Amino acid sequence: MTANENTTLVLGGTGRVGRRVIQRLVERGVNVRVGSRSGTPPFDWEQPSTWADAFVGVKSAYLMYYPEIEWPGASEAVAKAAQLAVDAGVQRLVLLSARNQDEADRCEDAVTRLPVEWTIVAPASFNQNFDEGVFLEPLRQGVLALPCGDNADPFVDANDIADVAVAALTEDGHVGERYELTGPRLWTFAEGVAEISRATGRELSYVPITRDEFADAIVKDGAPREFADPLATLISEFFDGRNSSLADGVERALHRKPRDFADWVAEVAPTGVWNAA
């Protein structure tokens, strides 16, 4: 079998989870193809004409939909891309999904009904939303305002997610499994922000706001309304309490405990990423 036939495609290869997946695959000596608009060949979710070529010569693929698996229309796109993967001869698909979301469930159905080895990875909210994602700039400003109320979430480390995805891509024993990934305990956003405040020595606060207030704030910051409204809906639904429970996916997949949010905060704080803007 040639190196090309051993290729693993990683969609979203420059993202928070994808780049960690690539790093681990490269360390294992896997031939990796980065699935992104700047990749060779390119893959762009907004340009379906790019999808088929990206799967040619690929043995396994990590599927991550942009902007989010819960985004309206994601299931139709994932279904088409997954079918193209199977048509191209891809043998194994690992889908980055989400917990308790209707659109994510439809994406999972689109993959699991295909004649292919599949694994579903469905994580809680990423720790890295706080230092690499949408929560970072508000924390630098001192106030994180979200339409999440006082509901709790078992924040999970993107490194744990990447470890599970890589295991599913490269090892036996994960085919046909659905792994819900969470951290080891529940955190409200007020508790999470307080933990960052303690670690940084900064006065930080969490303010619960409505879905419409959040959308209006995003628009005021320059985002188009057609992006702000779905994002506000996505966040308010994801954190409405439906995911306020723990799952054992990390332990089942990796035979170890997931990393705790507090341990992650303690490691990140000295980097200065949460210093005042």
Backbone hydrogen bonds, N-H to C=O, Kabsch-Sander energy under -0.5 kcal/mol:
donor,donor_aa,acceptor,acceptor_aa,energy
6,N,2,T,-0.7
6,N,3,A,-0.9
7,T,4,N,-1.5
7,T,57,G,-0.7
8,T,31,N,-2.6
9,L,60,S,-2.4
10,V,33,R,-2.5
11,L,9,L,-0.6
11,L,62,Y,-2.4
12,G,35,G,-1.6
13,G,10,V,-0.7
13,G,35,G,-1.2
15,G,12,G,-2.0
19,R,15,G,-2.1
21,V,17,V,-2.4
22,I,18,G,-2.6
23,Q,19,R,-2.0
24,R,20,R,-1.9
25,L,21,V,-2.5
26,V,22,I,-2.8
27,E,23,Q,-1.9
28,R,24,R,-1.2
29,G,26,V,-1.7
30,V,25,L,-2.5
32,V,30,V,-0.7
33,R,8,T,-2.8
35,G,10,V,-3.0
35,G,33,R,-0.6
36,S,34,V,-1.0
39,G,36,S,-1.5
43,F,36,S,-2.5
47,Q,44,D,-2.2
50,T,47,Q,-2.6
51,W,48,P,-1.4
52,A,48,P,-0.5
54,A,50,T,-0.9
54,A,51,W,-0.5
55,F,51,W,-0.7
55,F,52,A,-1.4
56,V,52,A,-0.5
56,V,53,D,-1.1
58,V,55,F,-1.8
59,K,7,T,-2.9
60,S,7,T,-1.4
61,A,92,R,-2.3
62,Y,9,L,-2.9
63,L,61,A,-0.6
63,L,94,V,-3.0
64,M,62,Y,-0.6
71,W,68,E,-1.7
74,A,71,W,-2.3
77,A,73,G,-1.6
78,V,74,A,-3.0
79,A,75,S,-2.4
80,K,76,E,-1.9
81,A,77,A,-2.6
82,A,78,V,-2.9
83,Q,79,A,-2.0
84,L,80,K,-2.2
85,A,81,A,-2.1
86,V,82,A,-2.2
87,D,83,Q,-2.7
88,A,84,L,-1.7
89,G,86,V,-1.4
90,V,85,A,-2.5
91,Q,59,K,-2.5
92,R,59,K,-1.4
93,L,117,E,-3.0
94,V,61,A,-2.5
95,L,93,L,-0.5
95,L,119,T,-2.3
96,L,63,L,-2.8
97,S,95,L,-0.9
97,S,121,V,-3.4
99,R,123,P,-0.8
105,D,101,Q,-2.5
106,R,102,D,-2.0
107,C,103,E,-1.9
108,E,104,A,-2.4
109,D,105,D,-2.3
110,A,106,R,-1.9
111,V,107,C,-1.3
112,T,108,E,-3.0
113,R,109,D,-1.4
114,L,111,V,-1.6
116,V,114,L,-2.1
117,E,91,Q,-2.4
119,T,93,L,-1.8
120,I,177,E,-2.5
121,V,95,L,-2.9
122,A,120,I,-0.6
122,A,179,Y,-3.3
124,A,181,L,-2.3
127,N,156,V,-2.6
129,N,126,F,-1.2
130,F,127,N,-2.4
132,E,128,Q,-2.7
133,G,128,Q,-1.1
135,F,129,N,-1.8
136,L,129,N,-0.6
136,L,133,G,-1.5
139,L,135,F,-1.6
140,R,136,L,-2.2
141,Q,137,E,-1.8
142,G,138,P,-1.0
143,V,138,P,-1.5
144,L,205,S,-2.8
145,A,143,V,-0.7
146,L,144,L,-0.6
146,L,207,V,-1.4
148,C,146,L,-1.3
149,G,146,L,-0.5
151,N,148,C,-1.6
153,D,187,W,-2.7
155,F,153,D,-1.5
156,V,125,S,-2.5
160,D,157,D,-0.8
161,I,157,D,-1.7
162,A,158,A,-2.6
163,D,159,N,-2.1
164,V,160,D,-2.0
165,A,161,I,-2.6
166,V,162,A,-2.7
167,A,163,D,-2.1
168,A,164,V,-2.4
169,L,165,A,-1.9
170,T,166,V,-2.0
171,E,167,A,-2.5
176,G,118,W,-3.8
177,E,174,H,-1.8
179,Y,120,I,-3.2
179,Y,177,E,-0.5
180,E,178,R,-0.7
181,L,122,A,-1.8
181,L,179,Y,-0.6
182,T,180,E,-0.5
183,G,154,P,-2.2
187,W,153,D,-1.9
189,F,151,N,-0.7
192,G,188,T,-2.5
193,V,189,F,-2.7
194,A,190,A,-1.9
195,E,191,E,-2.0
196,I,192,G,-1.9
197,S,193,V,-2.5
198,R,194,A,-2.5
199,A,195,E,-2.1
200,T,196,I,-2.0
201,G,197,S,-2.1
202,R,197,S,-0.7
204,L,202,R,-1.0
205,S,142,G,-1.7
207,V,144,L,-2.5
209,I,146,L,-2.4
214,F,210,T,-2.1
215,A,211,R,-2.3
216,D,212,D,-2.5
217,A,213,E,-1.9
218,I,214,F,-2.1
219,V,215,A,-2.2
220,K,216,D,-2.3
221,D,217,A,-1.5
222,G,219,V,-1.7
223,A,218,I,-2.2
227,F,224,P,-1.4
228,A,224,P,-2.5
229,D,225,R,-2.4
231,L,227,F,-1.9
232,A,228,A,-2.5
233,T,229,D,-2.2
234,L,230,P,-2.8
235,I,231,L,-2.5
236,S,232,A,-2.4
237,E,233,T,-2.2
238,F,234,L,-2.6
239,F,235,I,-2.0
240,D,237,E,-1.5
244,S,241,G,-1.5
245,S,243,N,-1.9
249,G,180,E,-1.8
252,R,248,D,-2.6
253,A,249,G,-2.4
254,L,250,V,-2.8
255,H,251,E,-2.0
264,W,260,D,-1.9
265,V,261,F,-2.7
266,A,262,A,-2.3
267,E,263,D,-1.3
268,V,264,W,-2.2
269,A,265,V,-2.8
271,T,268,V,-2.1
272,G,269,A,-1.9
273,V,268,V,-0.5
275,N,272,G,-1.9
277,A,140,R,-1.7
